């Protein structure tokens, strides 16, 4: 995990992972609003139906641990970058998967360009995490963030 932690702290995913993807969306809301929604991690289930539970062990900061359930899988994660208001990145582990998630926000006047990158690796990753599923999951997360920020 040390290698993944280093990548995430630099705002990068593992480009050599079994499964990886990246997508962006334009959100018609100021970056401060989008950032506020994103770092209110325990509220993620309120606007993303793939996330059922999030428990953060303290403030959103580098080194903070959190547990969450995404699409029925439980992850133990640690924040590796929390550079307000542009970058939130973490690494995580479930029983069979190691992951890196990187959110990048870019201010574009009164809009925000949000980019979500994800890499997954592990022995059975390719069997249970098909590229199309990751593609759809990232698009869903971006769209639900957009919907929440614009409401």
N, CA, C and O atoms as a GROMACS GRO file, in nm:
protein
  604
    1UNK      N    1   0.082  -0.120   0.000
    1UNK     CA    2   0.000   0.000   0.000
    1UNK      C    3   0.086   0.126   0.000
    1UNK      O    4   0.038   0.232  -0.040
    2UNK      N    5   0.211   0.117   0.044
    2UNK     CA    6   0.294   0.238   0.050
    2UNK      C    7   0.305   0.305  -0.087
    2UNK      O    8   0.298   0.428  -0.097
    3UNK      N    9   0.323   0.224  -0.192
    3UNK     CA   10   0.334   0.278  -0.328
    3UNK      C   11   0.205   0.351  -0.366
    3UNK      O   12   0.209   0.461  -0.421
    4UNK      N   13   0.090   0.289  -0.337
    4UNK     CA   14  -0.039   0.352  -0.368
    4UNK      C   15  -0.061   0.478  -0.286
    4UNK      O   16  -0.113   0.577  -0.337
    5UNK      N   17  -0.021   0.474  -0.159
    5UNK     CA   18  -0.034   0.593  -0.074
    5UNK      C   19   0.047   0.710  -0.131
    5UNK      O   20   0.000   0.824  -0.132
    6UNK      N   21   0.167   0.680  -0.179
    6UNK     CA   22   0.251   0.784  -0.238
    6UNK      C   23   0.186   0.842  -0.363
    6UNK      O   24   0.183   0.964  -0.382
    7UNK      N   25   0.135   0.754  -0.450
    7UNK     CA   26   0.067   0.802  -0.570
    7UNK      C   27  -0.051   0.891  -0.534
    7UNK      O   28  -0.064   1.001  -0.588
    8UNK      N   29  -0.136   0.844  -0.444
    8UNK     CA   30  -0.255   0.922  -0.406
    8UNK      C   31  -0.217   1.055  -0.344
    8UNK      O   32  -0.285   1.155  -0.367
    9UNK      N   33  -0.110   1.058  -0.266
    9UNK     CA   34  -0.068   1.185  -0.204
    9UNK      C   35  -0.024   1.286  -0.310
    9UNK      O   36  -0.024   1.406  -0.285
   10UNK      N   37   0.013   1.236  -0.429
   10UNK     CA   38   0.052   1.322  -0.541
   10UNK      C   39  -0.065   1.347  -0.636
   10UNK      O   40  -0.048   1.409  -0.741
   11UNK      N   41  -0.184   1.299  -0.598
   11UNK     CA   42  -0.302   1.317  -0.683
   11UNK      C   43  -0.303   1.227  -0.806
   11UNK      O   44  -0.357   1.264  -0.910
   12UNK      N   45  -0.243   1.109  -0.792
   12UNK     CA   46  -0.233   1.016  -0.905
   12UNK      C   47  -0.293   0.881  -0.867
   12UNK      O   48  -0.293   0.843  -0.750
   13UNK      N   49  -0.343   0.810  -0.968
   13UNK     CA   50  -0.383   0.672  -0.952
   13UNK      C   51  -0.271   0.582  -1.001
   13UNK      O   52  -0.171   0.631  -1.054
   14UNK      N   53  -0.287   0.452  -0.985
   14UNK     CA   54  -0.188   0.358  -1.036
   14UNK      C   55  -0.219   0.329  -1.182
   14UNK      O   56  -0.314   0.256  -1.213
   15UNK      N   57  -0.142   0.385  -1.271
   15UNK     CA   58  -0.163   0.366  -1.415
   15UNK      C   59  -0.136   0.223  -1.459
   15UNK      O   60  -0.176   0.185  -1.570
   16UNK      N   61  -0.070   0.142  -1.375
   16UNK     CA   62  -0.042   0.003  -1.408
   16UNK      C   63  -0.143  -0.094  -1.344
   16UNK      O   64  -0.123  -0.215  -1.350
   17UNK      N   65  -0.248  -0.042  -1.285
   17UNK     CA   66  -0.348  -0.126  -1.218
   17UNK      C   67  -0.426  -0.209  -1.319
   17UNK      O   68  -0.431  -0.177  -1.438
   18UNK      N   69  -0.487  -0.317  -1.270
   18UNK     CA   70  -0.568  -0.405  -1.354
   18UNK      C   71  -0.684  -0.329  -1.418
   18UNK      O   72  -0.715  -0.349  -1.536
   19UNK      N   73  -0.748  -0.242  -1.339
   19UNK     CA   74  -0.864  -0.166  -1.386
   19UNK      C   75  -0.844  -0.021  -1.345
   19UNK      O   76  -0.810   0.008  -1.230
   20UNK      N   77  -0.865   0.069  -1.440
   20UNK     CA   78  -0.851   0.212  -1.409
   20UNK      C   79  -0.939   0.291  -1.504
   20UNK      O   80  -0.970   0.246  -1.615
   21UNK      N   81  -0.979   0.410  -1.461
   21UNK     CA   82  -1.061   0.496  -1.546
   21UNK      C   83  -1.058   0.638  -1.490
   21UNK      O   84  -1.017   0.661  -1.376
   22UNK      N   85  -1.102   0.732  -1.573
   22UNK     CA   86  -1.108   0.873  -1.534
   22UNK      C   87  -1.215   0.942  -1.616
   22UNK      O   88  -1.226   0.919  -1.737
   23UNK      N   89  -1.294   1.026  -1.550
   23UNK     CA   90  -1.397   1.103  -1.619
   23UNK      C   91  -1.410   1.240  -1.556
   23UNK      O   92  -1.371   1.260  -1.440
   24UNK      N   93  -1.464   1.334  -1.633
   24UNK     CA   94  -1.485   1.470  -1.586
   24UNK      C   95  -1.627   1.514  -1.617
   24UNK      O   96  -1.694   1.459  -1.705
   25UNK      N   97  -1.671   1.616  -1.543
   25UNK     CA   98  -1.803   1.674  -1.566
   25UNK      C   99  -1.796   1.822  -1.529
   25UNK      O  100  -1.719   1.861  -1.441
   26UNK      N  101  -1.875   1.904  -1.595
   26UNK     CA  102  -1.886   2.046  -1.560
   26UNK      C  103  -2.005   2.062  -1.468
   26UNK      O  104  -2.117   2.020  -1.499
   27UNK      N  105  -1.981   2.124  -1.354
   27UNK     CA  106  -2.084   2.148  -1.254
   27UNK      C  107  -2.111   2.298  -1.248
   27UNK      O  108  -2.019   2.377  -1.230
   28UNK      N  109  -2.236   2.335  -1.262
   28UNK     CA  110  -2.275   2.476  -1.259
   28UNK      C  111  -2.293   2.522  -1.114
   28UNK      O  112  -2.403   2.553  -1.070
   29UNK      N  113  -2.180   2.525  -1.044
   29UNK     CA  114  -2.176   2.569  -0.904
   29UNK      C  115  -2.033   2.610  -0.873
   29UNK      O  116  -1.938   2.559  -0.934
   30UNK      N  117  -2.016   2.702  -0.780
   30UNK     CA  118  -1.880   2.744  -0.743
   30UNK      C  119  -1.800   2.630  -0.680
   30UNK      O  120  -1.857   2.540  -0.618
   31UNK      N  121  -1.670   2.635  -0.696
   31UNK     CA  122  -1.583   2.530  -0.646
   31UNK      C  123  -1.597   2.511  -0.494
   31UNK      O  124  -1.588   2.398  -0.446
   32UNK      N  125  -1.618   2.618  -0.419
   32UNK     CA  126  -1.631   2.606  -0.273
   32UNK      C  127  -1.753   2.521  -0.236
   32UNK      O  128  -1.748   2.442  -0.142
   33UNK      N  129  -1.862   2.537  -0.310
   33UNK     CA  130  -1.982   2.456  -0.283
   33UNK      C  131  -1.954   2.309  -0.315
   33UNK      O  132  -1.989   2.221  -0.236
   34UNK      N  133  -1.892   2.281  -0.429
   34UNK     CA  134  -1.863   2.144  -0.469
   34UNK      C  135  -1.769   2.079  -0.367
   34UNK      O  136  -1.790   1.965  -0.325
   35UNK      N  137  -1.665   2.152  -0.328
   35UNK     CA  138  -1.570   2.100  -0.229
   35UNK      C  139  -1.643   2.068  -0.098
   35UNK      O  140  -1.620   1.962  -0.039
   36UNK      N  141  -1.728   2.157  -0.052
   36UNK     CA  142  -1.801   2.135   0.072
   36UNK      C  143  -1.884   2.008   0.069
   36UNK      O  144  -1.891   1.936   0.169
   37UNK      N  145  -1.948   1.982  -0.041
   37UNK     CA  146  -2.027   1.859  -0.056
   37UNK      C  147  -1.936   1.737  -0.057
   37UNK      O  148  -1.966   1.637   0.008
   38UNK      N  149  -1.827   1.746  -0.128
   38UNK     CA  150  -1.735   1.634  -0.142
   38UNK      C  151  -1.671   1.595  -0.010
   38UNK      O  152  -1.657   1.476   0.019
   39UNK      N  153  -1.631   1.691   0.071
   39UNK     CA  154  -1.562   1.658   0.196
   39UNK      C  155  -1.659   1.628   0.310
   39UNK      O  156  -1.614   1.588   0.418
   40UNK      N  157  -1.787   1.645   0.290
   40UNK     CA  158  -1.886   1.603   0.388
   40UNK      C  159  -1.915   1.455   0.362
   40UNK      O  160  -2.024   1.417   0.320
   41UNK      N  161  -1.815   1.374   0.388
   41UNK     CA  162  -1.814   1.234   0.345
   41UNK      C  163  -1.927   1.152   0.406
   41UNK      O  164  -1.983   1.065   0.340
   42UNK      N  165  -1.961   1.178   0.531
   42UNK     CA  166  -2.066   1.099   0.594
   42UNK      C  167  -2.203   1.126   0.532
   42UNK      O  168  -2.297   1.051   0.556
   43UNK      N  169  -2.215   1.232   0.451
   43UNK     CA  170  -2.340   1.262   0.381
   43UNK      C  171  -2.344   1.203   0.240
   43UNK      O  172  -2.446   1.216   0.172
   44UNK      N  173  -2.237   1.140   0.194
   44UNK     CA  174  -2.236   1.081   0.059
   44UNK      C  175  -2.358   0.993   0.032
   44UNK      O  176  -2.416   1.003  -0.077
   45UNK      N  177  -2.400   0.908   0.126
   45UNK     CA  178  -2.516   0.822   0.097
   45UNK      C  179  -2.646   0.899   0.069
   45UNK      O  180  -2.738   0.844   0.009
   46UNK      N  181  -2.653   1.024   0.112
   46UNK     CA  182  -2.773   1.104   0.089
   46UNK      C  183  -2.789   1.140  -0.058
   46UNK      O  184  -2.901   1.163  -0.104
   47UNK      N  185  -2.681   1.145  -0.133
   47UNK     CA  186  -2.690   1.186  -0.272
   47UNK      C  187  -2.630   1.085  -0.371
   47UNK      O  188  -2.644   1.102  -0.492
   48UNK      N  189  -2.564   0.981  -0.321
   48UNK     CA  190  -2.512   0.876  -0.410
   48UNK      C  191  -2.566   0.742  -0.360
   48UNK      O  192  -2.522   0.691  -0.257
   49UNK      N  193  -2.661   0.686  -0.433
   49UNK     CA  194  -2.728   0.564  -0.388
   49UNK      C  195  -2.640   0.439  -0.392
   49UNK      O  196  -2.681   0.335  -0.340
   50UNK      N  197  -2.522   0.447  -0.450
   50UNK     CA  198  -2.428   0.333  -0.448
   50UNK      C  199  -2.352   0.326  -0.316
   50UNK      O  200  -2.294   0.222  -0.282
   51UNK      N  201  -2.353   0.436  -0.239
   51UNK     CA  202  -2.283   0.442  -0.112
   51UNK      C  203  -2.386   0.429   0.000
   51UNK      O  204  -2.481   0.507   0.008
   52UNK      N  205  -2.365   0.329   0.085
   52UNK     CA  206  -2.464   0.302   0.190
   52UNK      C  207  -2.423   0.355   0.327
   52UNK      O  208  -2.509   0.390   0.407
   53UNK      N  209  -2.295   0.362   0.354
   53UNK     CA  210  -2.252   0.405   0.488
   53UNK      C  211  -2.109   0.458   0.480
   53UNK      O  212  -2.024   0.400   0.412
   54UNK      N  213  -2.085   0.569   0.550
   54UNK     CA  214  -1.950   0.624   0.560
   54UNK      C  215  -1.927   0.664   0.706
   54UNK      O  216  -2.010   0.732   0.766
   55UNK      N  217  -1.816   0.621   0.761
   55UNK     CA  218  -1.777   0.658   0.898
   55UNK      C  219  -1.636   0.713   0.894
   55UNK      O  220  -1.541   0.640   0.866
   56UNK      N  221  -1.623   0.844   0.921
   56UNK     CA  222  -1.493   0.912   0.917
   56UNK      C  223  -1.440   0.925   1.059
   56UNK      O  224  -1.511   0.970   1.149
   57UNK      N  225  -1.314   0.887   1.079
   57UNK     CA  226  -1.250   0.893   1.210
   57UNK      C  227  -1.179   1.026   1.231
   57UNK      O  228  -1.057   1.030   1.244
   58UNK      N  229  -1.256   1.136   1.234
   58UNK     CA  230  -1.197   1.268   1.257
   58UNK      C  231  -1.224   1.362   1.142
   58UNK      O  232  -1.315   1.342   1.063
   59UNK      N  233  -1.143   1.466   1.135
   59UNK     CA  234  -1.154   1.567   1.030
   59UNK      C  235  -1.104   1.512   0.897
   59UNK      O  236  -1.023   1.419   0.893
   60UNK      N  237  -1.153   1.570   0.788
   60UNK     CA  238  -1.104   1.533   0.656
   60UNK      C  239  -0.966   1.597   0.640
   60UNK      O  240  -0.954   1.717   0.615
   61UNK      N  241  -0.863   1.514   0.654
   61UNK     CA  242  -0.724   1.560   0.647
   61UNK      C  243  -0.636   1.441   0.612
   61UNK      O  244  -0.678   1.326   0.624
   62UNK      N  245  -0.516   1.468   0.567
   62UNK     CA  246  -0.421   1.362   0.535
   62UNK      C  247  -0.402   1.272   0.657
   62UNK      O  248  -0.378   1.320   0.768
   63UNK      N  249  -0.413   1.143   0.635
   63UNK     CA  250  -0.396   1.045   0.742
   63UNK      C  251  -0.525   1.001   0.810
   63UNK      O  252  -0.524   0.905   0.886
   64UNK      N  253  -0.635   1.070   0.782
   64UNK     CA  254  -0.763   1.032   0.843
   64UNK      C  255  -0.815   0.904   0.780
   64UNK      O  256  -0.818   0.890   0.658
   65UNK      N  257  -0.856   0.811   0.864
   65UNK     CA  258  -0.913   0.685   0.818
   65UNK      C  259  -1.064   0.697   0.809
   65UNK      O  260  -1.127   0.772   0.885
   66UNK      N  261  -1.123   0.622   0.716
   66UNK     CA  262  -1.268   0.613   0.708
   66UNK      C  263  -1.308   0.479   0.650
   66UNK      O  264  -1.238   0.420   0.567
   67UNK      N  265  -1.422   0.433   0.694
   67UNK     CA  266  -1.479   0.310   0.641
   67UNK      C  267  -1.603   0.346   0.562
   67UNK      O  268  -1.677   0.437   0.599
   68UNK      N  269  -1.626   0.274   0.454
   68UNK     CA  270  -1.742   0.302   0.373
   68UNK      C  271  -1.784   0.179   0.295
   68UNK      O  272  -1.704   0.089   0.271
   69UNK      N  273  -1.910   0.178   0.257
   69UNK     CA  274  -1.965   0.069   0.178
   69UNK      C  275  -2.007   0.126   0.043
   69UNK      O  276  -2.093   0.214   0.036
   70UNK      N  277  -1.946   0.074  -0.062
   70UNK     CA  278  -1.974   0.119  -0.198
   70UNK      C  279  -2.019  -0.001  -0.279
   70UNK      O  280  -1.946  -0.098  -0.295
   71UNK      N  281  -2.140   0.008  -0.330
   71UNK     CA  282  -2.196  -0.098  -0.415
   71UNK      C  283  -2.186  -0.235  -0.347
   71UNK      O  284  -2.156  -0.335  -0.411
   72UNK      N  285  -2.214  -0.237  -0.217
   72UNK     CA  286  -2.216  -0.361  -0.140
   72UNK      C  287  -2.081  -0.408  -0.089
   72UNK      O  288  -2.074  -0.508  -0.017
   73UNK      N  289  -1.972  -0.339  -0.125
   73UNK     CA  290  -1.839  -0.378  -0.080
   73UNK      C  291  -1.791  -0.281   0.027
   73UNK      O  292  -1.802  -0.159   0.013
   74UNK      N  293  -1.737  -0.338   0.136
   74UNK     CA  294  -1.685  -0.256   0.246
   74UNK      C  295  -1.538  -0.225   0.220
   74UNK      O  296  -1.458  -0.314   0.188
   75UNK      N  297  -1.504  -0.098   0.235
   75UNK     CA  298  -1.366  -0.053   0.217
   75UNK      C  299  -1.316   0.014   0.344
   75UNK      O  300  -1.391   0.087   0.411
   76UNK      N  301  -1.191  -0.009   0.378
   76UNK     CA  302  -1.120   0.066   0.481
   76UNK      C  303  -1.023   0.156   0.406
   76UNK      O  304  -0.936   0.109   0.334
   77UNK      N  305  -1.040   0.286   0.425
   77UNK     CA  306  -0.964   0.382   0.345
   77UNK      C  307  -0.890   0.483   0.432
   77UNK      O  308  -0.920   0.499   0.550
   78UNK      N  309  -0.794   0.550   0.369
   78UNK     CA  310  -0.719   0.655   0.436
   78UNK      C  311  -0.696   0.770   0.338
   78UNK      O  312  -0.654   0.748   0.225
   79UNK      N  313  -0.725   0.890   0.384
   79UNK     CA  314  -0.705   1.009   0.301
   79UNK      C  315  -0.556   1.033   0.286
   79UNK      O  316  -0.481   1.035   0.383
   80UNK      N  317  -0.513   1.052   0.161
   80UNK     CA  318  -0.373   1.076   0.129
   80UNK      C  319  -0.347   1.219   0.084
   80UNK      O  320  -0.234   1.267   0.092
   81UNK      N  321  -0.452   1.288   0.037
   81UNK     CA  322  -0.440   1.428  -0.003
   81UNK      C  323  -0.573   1.497   0.022
   81UNK      O  324  -0.679   1.445  -0.014
   82UNK      N  325  -0.568   1.614   0.083
   82UNK     CA  326  -0.687   1.695   0.108
   82UNK      C  327  -0.646   1.841   0.091
   82UNK      O  328  -0.631   1.914   0.189
   83UNK      N  329  -0.627   1.880  -0.033
   83UNK     CA  330  -0.579   2.014  -0.067
   83UNK      C  331  -0.698   2.100  -0.108
   83UNK      O  332  -0.736   2.106  -0.225
   84UNK      N  333  -0.756   2.168  -0.009
   84UNK     CA  334  -0.877   2.248  -0.032
   84UNK      C  335  -0.847   2.363  -0.128
   84UNK      O  336  -0.746   2.430  -0.110
   85UNK      N  337  -0.930   2.387  -0.228
   85UNK     CA  338  -1.051   2.317  -0.269
   85UNK      C  339  -1.030   2.235  -0.396
   85UNK      O  340  -1.123   2.220  -0.476
   86UNK      N  341  -0.910   2.183  -0.417
   86UNK     CA  342  -0.882   2.123  -0.548
   86UNK      C  343  -0.864   1.971  -0.550
   86UNK      O  344  -0.898   1.908  -0.650
   87UNK      N  345  -0.812   1.911  -0.444
   87UNK     CA  346  -0.777   1.769  -0.451
   87UNK      C  347  -0.817   1.694  -0.325
   87UNK      O  348  -0.785   1.735  -0.213
   88UNK      N  349  -0.888   1.584  -0.345
   88UNK     CA  350  -0.918   1.490  -0.238
   88UNK      C  351  -0.884   1.352  -0.292
   88UNK      O  352  -0.942   1.308  -0.392
   89UNK      N  353  -0.791   1.283  -0.226
   89UNK     CA  354  -0.748   1.152  -0.273
   89UNK      C  355  -0.733   1.058  -0.155
   89UNK      O  356  -0.692   1.097  -0.046
   90UNK      N  357  -0.767   0.931  -0.180
   90UNK     CA  358  -0.751   0.831  -0.076
   90UNK      C  359  -0.717   0.695  -0.136
   90UNK      O  360  -0.740   0.670  -0.254
   91UNK      N  361  -0.662   0.610  -0.051
   91UNK     CA  362  -0.639   0.471  -0.085
   91UNK      C  363  -0.733   0.387   0.001
   91UNK      O  364  -0.778   0.430   0.107
   92UNK      N  365  -0.762   0.267  -0.048
   92UNK     CA  366  -0.851   0.181   0.028
   92UNK      C  367  -0.825   0.035   0.001
   92UNK      O  368  -0.764  -0.002  -0.099
   93UNK      N  369  -0.874  -0.047   0.094
   93UNK     CA  370  -0.864  -0.191   0.079
   93UNK      C  371  -0.997  -0.254   0.117
   93UNK      O  372  -1.062  -0.214   0.214
   94UNK      N  373  -1.036  -0.352   0.038
   94UNK     CA  374  -1.145  -0.441   0.078
   94UNK      C  375  -1.082  -0.579   0.089
   94UNK      O  376  -0.959  -0.592   0.090
   95UNK      N  377  -1.162  -0.682   0.098
   95UNK     CA  378  -1.104  -0.815   0.117
   95UNK      C  379  -1.015  -0.858   0.000
   95UNK      O  380  -0.918  -0.930   0.021
   96UNK      N  381  -1.047  -0.815  -0.122
   96UNK     CA  382  -0.970  -0.861  -0.238
   96UNK      C  383  -0.914  -0.750  -0.326
   96UNK      O  384  -0.845  -0.778  -0.424
   97UNK      N  385  -0.942  -0.625  -0.293
   97UNK     CA  386  -0.910  -0.515  -0.383
   97UNK      C  387  -0.834  -0.404  -0.309
   97UNK      O  388  -0.865  -0.372  -0.194
   98UNK      N  389  -0.736  -0.347  -0.378
   98UNK     CA  390  -0.668  -0.225  -0.333
   98UNK      C  391  -0.708  -0.116  -0.432
   98UNK      O  392  -0.705  -0.138  -0.553
   99UNK      N  393  -0.744   0.001  -0.382
   99UNK     CA  394  -0.795   0.106  -0.470
   99UNK      C  395  -0.731   0.241  -0.440
   99UNK      O  396  -0.681   0.267  -0.330
  100UNK      N  397  -0.735   0.326  -0.542
  100UNK     CA  398  -0.698   0.467  -0.529
  100UNK      C  399  -0.809   0.547  -0.594
  100UNK      O  400  -0.849   0.519  -0.707
  101UNK      N  401  -0.859   0.647  -0.522
  101UNK     CA  402  -0.957   0.742  -0.576
  101UNK      C  403  -0.896   0.880  -0.568
  101UNK      O  404  -0.839   0.919  -0.466
  102UNK      N  405  -0.908   0.956  -0.676
  102UNK     CA  406  -0.858   1.093  -0.679
  102UNK      C  407  -0.966   1.183  -0.738
  102UNK      O  408  -1.008   1.166  -0.852
  103UNK      N  409  -1.008   1.280  -0.658
  103UNK     CA  410  -1.098   1.386  -0.705
  103UNK      C  411  -1.014   1.510  -0.730
  103UNK      O  412  -0.937   1.552  -0.643
  104UNK      N  413  -1.028   1.570  -0.847
  104UNK     CA  414  -0.964   1.696  -0.882
  104UNK      C  415  -1.074   1.796  -0.917
  104UNK      O  416  -1.160   1.766  -1.000
  105UNK      N  417  -1.074   1.913  -0.855
  105UNK     CA  418  -1.169   2.018  -0.886
  105UNK      C  419  -1.094   2.136  -0.944
  105UNK      O  420  -0.988   2.175  -0.895
  106UNK      N  421  -1.151   2.194  -1.050
  106UNK     CA  422  -1.090   2.309  -1.116
  106UNK      C  423  -1.193   2.419  -1.124
  106UNK      O  424  -1.304   2.399  -1.173
  107UNK      N  425  -1.156   2.537  -1.076
  107UNK     CA  426  -1.244   2.653  -1.079
  107UNK      C  427  -1.247   2.712  -1.220
  107UNK      O  428  -1.142   2.739  -1.279
  108UNK      N  429  -1.368   2.730  -1.273
  108UNK     CA  430  -1.385   2.788  -1.405
  108UNK      C  431  -1.495   2.893  -1.395
  108UNK      O  432  -1.610   2.870  -1.431
  109UNK      N  433  -1.456   3.011  -1.344
  109UNK     CA  434  -1.549   3.120  -1.313
  109UNK      C  435  -1.652   3.070  -1.212
  109UNK      O  436  -1.614   3.037  -1.100
  110UNK      N  437  -1.780   3.063  -1.246
  110UNK     CA  438  -1.880   3.018  -1.149
  110UNK      C  439  -1.918   2.872  -1.173
  110UNK      O  440  -2.023   2.826  -1.128
  111UNK      N  441  -1.831   2.801  -1.243
  111UNK     CA  442  -1.849   2.659  -1.267
  111UNK      C  443  -1.729   2.583  -1.209
  111UNK      O  444  -1.625   2.641  -1.180
  112UNK      N  445  -1.748   2.453  -1.193
  112UNK     CA  446  -1.641   2.368  -1.145
  112UNK      C  447  -1.626   2.251  -1.241
  112UNK      O  448  -1.724   2.186  -1.277
  113UNK      N  449  -1.504   2.224  -1.281
  113UNK     CA  450  -1.476   2.103  -1.358
  113UNK      C  451  -1.429   1.999  -1.257
  113UNK      O  452  -1.324   2.014  -1.195
  114UNK      N  453  -1.508   1.893  -1.243
  114UNK     CA  454  -1.476   1.786  -1.148
  114UNK      C  455  -1.428   1.664  -1.226
  114UNK      O  456  -1.492   1.620  -1.321
  115UNK      N  457  -1.313   1.612  -1.184
  115UNK     CA  458  -1.256   1.493  -1.246
  115UNK      C  459  -1.237   1.388  -1.138
  115UNK      O  460  -1.182   1.415  -1.031
  116UNK      N  461  -1.285   1.268  -1.167
  116UNK     CA  462  -1.269   1.155  -1.074
  116UNK      C  463  -1.190   1.046  -1.144
  116UNK      O  464  -1.226   1.000  -1.253
  117UNK      N  465  -1.080   1.005  -1.081
  117UNK     CA  466  -0.995   0.897  -1.132
  117UNK      C  467  -0.996   0.784  -1.030
  117UNK      O  468  -1.003   0.807  -0.909
  118UNK      N  469  -0.987   0.662  -1.079
  118UNK     CA  470  -0.991   0.545  -0.991
  118UNK      C  471  -0.904   0.434  -1.050
  118UNK      O  472  -0.907   0.410  -1.171
  119UNK      N  473  -0.828   0.368  -0.964
  119UNK     CA  474  -0.756   0.247  -1.004
  119UNK      C  475  -0.784   0.139  -0.902
  119UNK      O  476  -0.792   0.164  -0.782
  120UNK      N  477  -0.800   0.016  -0.953
  120UNK     CA  478  -0.826  -0.100  -0.869
  120UNK      C  479  -0.728  -0.210  -0.906
  120UNK      O  480  -0.698  -0.230  -1.024
  121UNK      N  481  -0.678  -0.280  -0.805
  121UNK     CA  482  -0.589  -0.391  -0.832
  121UNK      C  483  -0.605  -0.498  -0.726
  121UNK      O  484  -0.657  -0.474  -0.617
  122UNK      N  485  -0.560  -0.615  -0.759
  122UNK     CA  486  -0.571  -0.729  -0.670
  122UNK      C  487  -0.593  -0.855  -0.752
  122UNK      O  488  -0.623  -0.848  -0.871
  123UNK      N  489  -0.578  -0.968  -0.688
  123UNK     CA  490  -0.583  -1.096  -0.756
  123UNK      C  491  -0.711  -1.116  -0.836
  123UNK      O  492  -0.706  -1.161  -0.950
  124UNK      N  493  -0.826  -1.082  -0.777
  124UNK     CA  494  -0.954  -1.107  -0.842
  124UNK      C  495  -1.020  -0.981  -0.898
  124UNK      O  496  -1.137  -0.983  -0.935
  125UNK      N  497  -0.945  -0.874  -0.905
  125UNK     CA  498  -1.002  -0.746  -0.948
  125UNK      C  499  -1.068  -0.756  -1.085
  125UNK      O  500  -1.180  -0.710  -1.103
  126UNK      N  501  -1.001  -0.814  -1.178
  126UNK     CA  502  -1.051  -0.817  -1.315
  126UNK      C  503  -1.179  -0.901  -1.326
  126UNK      O  504  -1.261  -0.877  -1.415
  127UNK      N  505  -1.196  -1.000  -1.237
  127UNK     CA  506  -1.316  -1.083  -1.240
  127UNK      C  507  -1.439  -1.009  -1.189
  127UNK      O  508  -1.548  -1.024  -1.244
  128UNK      N  509  -1.421  -0.929  -1.083
  128UNK     CA  510  -1.535  -0.865  -1.017
  128UNK      C  511  -1.553  -0.718  -1.051
  128UNK      O  512  -1.658  -0.661  -1.022
  129UNK      N  513  -1.455  -0.656  -1.110
  129UNK     CA  514  -1.459  -0.512  -1.138
  129UNK      C  515  -1.430  -0.489  -1.286
  129UNK      O  516  -1.323  -0.439  -1.322
  130UNK      N  517  -1.523  -0.524  -1.369
  130UNK     CA  518  -1.506  -0.505  -1.512
  130UNK      C  519  -1.494  -0.356  -1.544
  130UNK      O  520  -1.548  -0.272  -1.473
  131UNK      N  521  -1.424  -0.326  -1.652
  131UNK     CA  522  -1.403  -0.187  -1.690
  131UNK      C  523  -1.536  -0.113  -1.709
  131UNK      O  524  -1.548   0.002  -1.668
  132UNK      N  525  -1.634  -0.177  -1.769
  132UNK     CA  526  -1.763  -0.111  -1.792
  132UNK      C  527  -1.830  -0.072  -1.660
  132UNK      O  528  -1.893   0.033  -1.651
  133UNK      N  529  -1.816  -0.157  -1.558
  133UNK     CA  530  -1.874  -0.126  -1.427
  133UNK      C  531  -1.807  -0.004  -1.365
  133UNK      O  532  -1.874   0.085  -1.314
  134UNK      N  533  -1.674   0.000  -1.370
  134UNK     CA  534  -1.600   0.114  -1.314
  134UNK      C  535  -1.637   0.241  -1.392
  134UNK      O  536  -1.658   0.347  -1.333
  135UNK      N  537  -1.643   0.230  -1.522
  135UNK     CA  538  -1.684   0.342  -1.608
  135UNK      C  539  -1.819   0.396  -1.562
  135UNK      O  540  -1.834   0.517  -1.541
  136UNK      N  541  -1.917   0.308  -1.546
  136UNK     CA  542  -2.051   0.350  -1.504
  136UNK      C  543  -2.051   0.406  -1.363
  136UNK      O  544  -2.121   0.504  -1.336
  137UNK      N  545  -1.974   0.345  -1.271
  137UNK     CA  546  -1.968   0.394  -1.133
  137UNK      C  547  -1.913   0.536  -1.126
  137UNK      O  548  -1.966   0.620  -1.053
  138UNK      N  549  -1.806   0.562  -1.201
  138UNK     CA  550  -1.747   0.697  -1.200
  138UNK      C  551  -1.844   0.799  -1.258
  138UNK      O  552  -1.860   0.908  -1.203
  139UNK      N  553  -1.906   0.765  -1.370
  139UNK     CA  554  -2.004   0.858  -1.430
  139UNK      C  555  -2.120   0.885  -1.335
  139UNK      O  556  -2.166   0.999  -1.324
  140UNK      N  557  -2.168   0.781  -1.267
  140UNK     CA  558  -2.277   0.798  -1.170
  140UNK      C  559  -2.235   0.891  -1.058
  140UNK      O  560  -2.311   0.981  -1.020
  141UNK      N  561  -2.115   0.870  -1.003
  141UNK     CA  562  -2.070   0.952  -0.891
  141UNK      C  563  -2.056   1.098  -0.933
  141UNK      O  564  -2.095   1.188  -0.859
  142UNK      N  565  -2.000   1.122  -1.050
  142UNK     CA  566  -1.988   1.259  -1.101
  142UNK      C  567  -2.126   1.322  -1.122
  142UNK      O  568  -2.148   1.437  -1.084
  143UNK      N  569  -2.218   1.249  -1.182
  143UNK     CA  570  -2.350   1.303  -1.210
  143UNK      C  571  -2.427   1.331  -1.081
  143UNK      O  572  -2.496   1.432  -1.071
  144UNK      N  573  -2.416   1.242  -0.982
  144UNK     CA  574  -2.488   1.266  -0.857
  144UNK      C  575  -2.427   1.383  -0.780
  144UNK      O  576  -2.500   1.457  -0.712
  145UNK      N  577  -2.295   1.401  -0.789
  145UNK     CA  578  -2.233   1.520  -0.728
  145UNK      C  579  -2.283   1.646  -0.798
  145UNK      O  580  -2.317   1.745  -0.732
  146UNK      N  581  -2.288   1.643  -0.930
  146UNK     CA  582  -2.340   1.756  -1.007
  146UNK      C  583  -2.483   1.789  -0.966
  146UNK      O  584  -2.515   1.905  -0.941
  147UNK      N  585  -2.567   1.687  -0.960
  147UNK     CA  586  -2.707   1.708  -0.923
  147UNK      C  587  -2.718   1.770  -0.784
  147UNK      O  588  -2.797   1.863  -0.765
  148UNK      N  589  -2.641   1.721  -0.688
  148UNK     CA  590  -2.644   1.775  -0.552
  148UNK      C  591  -2.595   1.920  -0.550
  148UNK      O  592  -2.658   2.005  -0.487
  149UNK      N  593  -2.485   1.948  -0.617
  149UNK     CA  594  -2.427   2.084  -0.614
  149UNK      C  595  -2.515   2.185  -0.685
  149UNK      O  596  -2.516   2.302  -0.648
  150UNK      N  597  -2.589   2.142  -0.786
  150UNK     CA  598  -2.673   2.235  -0.862
  150UNK      C  599  -2.814   2.248  -0.804
  150UNK      O  600  -2.893   2.330  -0.851
  151UNK      N  601  -2.846   2.169  -0.705
  151UNK     CA  602  -2.982   2.175  -0.647
  151UNK      C  603  -2.997   2.289  -0.546
  151UNK      O  604  -3.104   2.307  -0.489
   0.00000   0.00000   0.00000
